Amino acid sequence: MPDDVDSVAFSAPPFISQDPSTWFSILECNFKASKITELLSKEELGGEKPTDLLRRMKKLLGDKYTSFDKELFLQLFYQRPAS
């Protein structure tokens, strides 16, 4: 696997044989949410101010920030240890 590819912990929902297209839609949404969460959780405060970290995390989400779960976003932000 190339060094620039990140792995993501992910488990698929149970297959819906009566409606496979819905299952694939759910699968895709879950995957995207896992990937975004994984990216955000890798961000570290380092020597930055907390506001700089918050700004960088928002930038990672881009246009998805407005629809991203705010509670989850804040949880991920508060998990970063202060330096």
Secondary structure as UniProt FT lines:
FT   TURN            3..4
FT   TURN            17..18
FT   HELIX           20..41
FT   TURN            46..47
FT   HELIX           50..61
FT   HELIX           62..67
FT   HELIX           70..78
//
